[in-house]
Amino acid sequence: MSEEERSVEYGEKEGTGNAVGNGSVFVNADAADKGSAADNEKTVETESAARASCAENGDGINAAESASVAERKQEPVASACEHARHRYHVPDAAEIRKLIKKYHIAEFFKSNAVLLIAIAAALITSIFVPFDAQYADYFDWRTLTCLFCTLAVVAAFKNIKFFVWLADRIVRRFKSLRTVIASLVFVTYFGSMIMANDMALVTFLPLGYFVLDSCGDRKHLAFTFIMQNIAANLGGMLTPFGNPQNLYMYSYFNIGAGEFFKIMALPFAAAFVLIAVICLVVKKEKVVVTTAEKKTPPVRRMAVYGVMFVFSVLIVFRIFPYYWGLLAVFVAVCALDYRALFKVDYGLLLTFCAFFVFSGNMARIEAVNSFFAYLMDKDPLIFGVLCCQVISNVPSAVLLSRFTTAYPALLVAVNLGGLGTPIASLASLITLNTYRKLMPGETKNYLLKFLLINFGFLAVLIGVGYLNPLILALG
């Protein structure tokens, strides 16, 4: 089995695999008993009768197997008897289906928590603001279109495993543990500028695990995952399409491309230096990556998808009308790889729609409008960061944009606000869930390290955020 297939298994099918796997143990045990019976033809009927008796009384497994063994007096059967002395609970097909269904329901709520909260918030505020014609004005169709186009092209790239191949080529150029971990972190950092933070983590966390595992060094896995998470949250801040909240604010406030880069340049540079310094704490130990090299993706498809991505970027920068861009990207992806359309994160798009309704309704409730406007007038940076810690950075951007015109401070706030608590960013929840599945029993230690490093970064970068207006004024 390839590394990519294993990464899918541990990320998506762990619970199901466990349920079915346990069932296979019991089937194999039963098959072993039957094989032993076949080797001793004289006692087949006796063993069958013993098993029938066992099935009737439920608790007679040991007695039935012991009777069979005593009658046969064969060494292979003694081994089967030893195996049968353990009282297994054998789940039937209905029970296995129930376990699988329970697992999938639990996973759905975990992986779509932000979406469900957004829908609930939209429905609750709809009680106070009844449906009317103004609801149609809540939605920013340009943001939704640009986000869909970017997600579709990135999904097409992922289907040919382009990002994994590229990251693997980069990592193999380094020979020490420090440089390997730093390369994983900065691949995620710059990758998030292109493919958004959550997709960067879904792509590069498995690579980080397999690289460290092949080097025999899992003790640095928590540190690597935490730094990849921070890199994904901060790396995308420089570009309008690097984070979903950037794409929204770029469109909502009609920010120019030059102005956007100017606002985010100092926080981006400070984050880069801070990440590089923290990576130096890793010892410079010699390592060798033993996993097989990733296969080069089809060159023709890489070229075509590259053109499509450039086209998506031009849509973001308003060079092409977004509706024509949507049509062009949709047709191209359908023709080249229609499966990519099924891998678009529609949950993220629906989350935006739900929060558009929520924030639009909140802005129309007079008391709420006055309260949020007062807080945003006092300090949009610190209040924006605090809001992210409670409801995550994307919802905070959509909500708070209705109550302020100080978009430079809010833009910095919703990017830095992805640091801190695990719920401050969807990307952080992805990292936590991935680590918990890979390293069960070590979640507490991971969370302690996560909070320490994240709030350390956040404290330093908030200071940089307060310096940003002064630097912009000088410029």
N, C-alpha and C positions, 0 to 999 in steps of 0.2 A: 504493500500500500504506500502511495506517495505521501510526502509531507503535506501537500495541499489537502488530500483526502482526510488525513488525520486531523488537520486543523478544523475541517468541517465537522468531523465526528465529535471532537471534544467541545466545540462551541455550540452545536445545534442539537445533538442527539444523545446527550449524556444520560438524561433521565430515562428515555425510552430504551436506550441500550442496556441500562442496568436492569430494567424490568424484564426485558426479553432475555437478557443474559442469565438472570437467575433461573428463569424457566428452563433454559437450555441445560443448566447444571443437573436439574432433576431428570430431564430426558436422557442425558448421557449416563447418569447413574442407573436408571432403569434399563437402558440398553446394555450396560455392562453386565447386569444380573441375567438378562436374557441370553447374552452371549455365553455366559458361564453355564447356563442350563443346557444350551445346545451342545456343549462339549461333553455333557454327561447325559446321554439319551435315556438311560435307565430311570432317571429320576425326574423327567420332565413333568409327568402327570402329578407327582407328589408336590413339586414346587408350585405348579399352577394352582393346586388346591390350597396350598399354604397362602399364596398371594390372594386368592379369592377370599379366604377367611380374613386376611389382613384388611382387604377392602371393606368387608362388612363391619368389622368392629372398630376400624379407624386407628386404634392404639395398639394393634397387635403386630406391628412391623417387626419388632425385635424377636418376638416369639415365632412368627412365621418364618423368618429368615434363619433363625437358629435351628428350627426343625428341619429345614431344607438342608442346611449344612451338615447337621448331625447324620442325616440319612445318606448323604453323598460321600462324605469323608474325603473330599478332593481339595487339593491346595488352591486352585483357582477360585473354587467356590468359597473357601475360607476367606479369601481376599474380598470377595463380593459380600460375604457376611459382615466383615469388618466395616465395609462401606455402609452397609444397611443399618448398623447399630446407631448411626446418627439419625436422630428424628427430624427429618426435613418436612417443612410445610410446602407441599407442592401446589402452587397456584393453578387454577384451571384457566381456560381461555377467557372466560368472562371477567375473572379477576385481573388478568393481565391487561385486557382492554380497558378496564376501569382505571388501572394504574397509569396507563399511557394517556388516557383522556384527562386524568387529574393533573398529570405533568404538563401537558400542553396548555391547559387552562391557566395553571400557575405561571408558566413561561410567558403566556400572552399578557397577563397582567404586569409581570415584571418588565417585559420589553416594551410595553406600550403605556407605561404609567403616566408619562407626561401627556400623551394624547388623551387618555381617559380623564385626567384632571382638567385638561383644557375643555373637553366636551362638557364636563360637569359644570365648570365655571361659566361657560357660555349659556347653558340651560338655566342655571340659577339666576344670572343677570337678566335673562329674557323674561323672568317673572316681573321684574321691576320696569323693564322697557319692552313693552309688547311689540310683536313683529309689525313692521311697517315698511314703507318704501325706502327709508334711509338705510336699512340693513344692506341693500345692494352696494351702497357707497363705502361700506366697511372694508371691502376686499381690495387688496393691491394686486391687480392682475399681472402687472409687469413683474413684480417680485415672484409670484407663483410660477410664471412662465419661465423666467430666467433660471429659477431653482430647478424646475423640471428638466430643462434642457441640459443643465450642468450634470444633474444626477444621472440622466439617461446616457450621456457620453461616458461618464466615469464608470457606470455599470458595464458598458460595452468594453472599455479598457480592462476592467476586472475579469470579464469572461475569458479574455485571452491571457490572463495572469500577467499583464504587463508590469504592474507596480511591484508585484512580488519578484519578478525577474530582475527588474531594475535595482531594487533594494538588495537583492542577493548579490548582484554584480558589485555593488558598492561595498557591502560588508566584507566580501572575500579579499578585498585589497588591504585589509588591516590585519595585523598579526598579534596585537596585545589586547588584553581584556578591556582596558580603558578605551582604546580606539574603536574596538568592536561595539561596545555599549554606546559610545558617543556617536558612532555612525548610525546605529539604530535610532537614536534619539533625534538626530538631525535629519535623517531621512523622513521621519514622521513630521518634524518641524516644517520642512519645505514641502513635503507632500500635502500637508493640510492647506497650503496656499492654493493648491490646484483642485483638490478633491473634497474639501471641507473636513472639519476635525473628526466627526464621528466615523466617516468612511475611511479616513487615514488610519484610525485605530483598528477598525475591523480588518483592514488590510495588513497592517504592520505589526500588530501585537502577536499574531501567530508566528510571524517570521522571527520576532524577538525570542519567543519561547523555544522554537526549534534550534536557533543558533546557540543560545545558552545551554540548552539541553545537550546538543552535540558536543559542546566544549566541556561538558561535565561540570557546569557551574550554575546550579539552580539557586544558590544562595543570593545571587544578585538579581534574581527575577523580579522581586518586589520593587527594588530601586529602579530597575530598567522600565518596568511598567509605569511606575509613577512619573518618571521623567518623560516617557513617551506621551503620557496623558497630558502633562504640562505643555510639552512641545506642540501637541495637536491643538490645544486650546489657545496657545499664544502665537503659533506660526501663521495661522490663517488671518490674523488681525490686519495684515498689511494690505490685503486685496479685498475688493468688494465681494468677490465670490468665494473667499477663503472661509467665511463663517456664514451660516444662514442669517444671523442677526445683522451682519454687515450688508448683505444683499438687500435686506428689508430697509435698513436705514438709508442706504445709498439711494434707493428708489423713493422712499417716503419723503425725505428732506431734499431730494433732487440735488445731491451733493456732486460737484464736479470731480472728475478723476484726479486731477492735480491736487485739489484741496483735500481729497480723501487721503492720498498718500502722504501729504504734508502733516495731517493730523496724527496719523498712526506711525510715522517714521520713528520718532523718539521712543515710544513704548516698545515698538518692534525691536529696535536696536538694543535697548536695555534688556529686554527678555533674552535676546540672542547671547549677549555677554554673560548674563546671569546663569543661563543653562550651561554654557561652556565652562564657566568656573566651577559649578557644582559637579559636572562630569569629571573634573580633575581629582575628586576624592577617591575614585576607583583606582586600585593599584595597577601598576603597569606590568601585569603578568602575561607571559607568553601563552597564546592559545592557538589551536588549530581547529577550524570549522570542518567537521567530518561529514556533514550532510551532502547529498548529491547536488550538483549544480542544476539550477532551474533551466528548463528548456526555453530556447529563444522563441518568443511569440511570432506569429506570421508577420513578415515585414510589410506586406501590402496592407494588411488591416491596421497595423500600427500607424502607417502613413495616413490612411483615410480617417481613422479616429482622431489623429492629431489635427487634421484640417477641420474636422467637426468641432473639436474642442476650441480651436481658435475662433471659429464661427460663433460658438456659444459665448466666448469672452467678448466678441464684438457686439453681441446682443446686449450683454450686461452694460457695456459702455455706451449704449444707445446709438451705435453706428448703423444698425439695422433695426427696423420696426420689430418689436417683439413677437407680433402675431405671425409675420412671415418667417421669423426665426423658428418659432414653434413648429410650423408646418414643415420646414426644411429638415430640422433635426429629427422630427417624428418619422418622416418618410425615409430618411437615410438609415436610421436605426432599424426600422422595420425591414428594409431591404437587406441590410448587412447582418444583423443579429437581433431578430425580434425577441429573443429570450431576455435580452437586456432590459426590455420594457417591463418585464415581470419582476425585475430585481431593483427597480427604482423604489426609493424609500417614500412610498405614498403616505405612510404614517406621519412623516415630517410635514408633508404638504397639508394633510388634514389637520395637523396640530396648528399650523399657521392659520388655516381657515377658522378653526375654533377660537383661537386667540384674537383674530381680527374681530369676531363677534363679541368676545368678552371685553376687549379694550374699547371697542366702539360703544358698547352699552355703558361701561364704567364712565366714559367721558360725558355721557348724557345724563348721568345721575348727579345732580347739582352738588350735593354734600361731598361726594367722593371726588368730584372734579376740583372743588375748592381745596380739599385736604391734600391731594396729590400735587396740585399746582403749587401750593405753599411749600411743601417739602422739596420739590424740584427747584424752586426758586432759591431756597436756602443753600443747597449743596447738591447739585445733580450728580457729581462724581461719587460721593460717599453713599448717597441714598440709592443710586443705581447699583453699586456693588452690593449693598446690603439686600436689596430686592432680589438680586440674582441668587444669593445664598438660600433664599426661601422658595422661590418659584422657578429658578433656573434662568439662564441668560437670554435665551430666545424669547420666552414669554415676557421677560422684563423689558426687552427692547420694544416689543409690540405695545405693551401696556403704557410704559412711561413716555413713549414718543408722543402720546396724545396730550401730555401735560407740560411740555416744555418746548422752547425753540433753541435751547442751548445744546444743539446736537453734537458739537465737538466733545464736550464733557461726557455726554451720555454715550457717545460712540466708544470712547475709551473705557467708560464704566462697564458696559455690557461685554466688552472683550476681556478686561481684567477680572470681571466678576465671575467668569467661568472657573477661576481658581477658588479654593476654600473648601467648602463642604462637598461631599460626593454628589449632592443633588443640584449643585450650582451649574452643572453642565451635563447634558445627556452623554457626552463623551466620557465623563468621569464614571457614570453608571455602567457604561459598556466595559470600561477597564476593570472596575470592581467585580462585575459578574464574571468576566473572563478569568481573572485571577482566582476567584473563589472556586471555580470549576477545576482549574488546573492544580491548585494547591489547597485542597480542603483541610480545614483545621488551622489554617494560618491567617484567616481573615482579620482577626483582631490585631495582630502585629502589623499587617498591611495597612489597616486603617490608621493606626497610630503614626506610622511613617508618612502615610498620605497626608494626614492633617498637619503634621509638623512641617513638612516640606512645602505644601501648598500655601499655608498661611504665612510662612516665611517669604515665599515669592510674592504673595499678595501684598504684604506690608511694604516691601521694597518698591514694588511697581506702583502702588498707590501714591507713594512719594514722588515717583517719576510723573505720575498723572497730574499732580498738582504743579509740577514744574513745566508741564507741556504748554499751558497758555502763555507763560512768560517767554518760552522759546519761540512760539508762534508769533507773539507780538514783536519780538526782535527781528524775525524773518520778514 
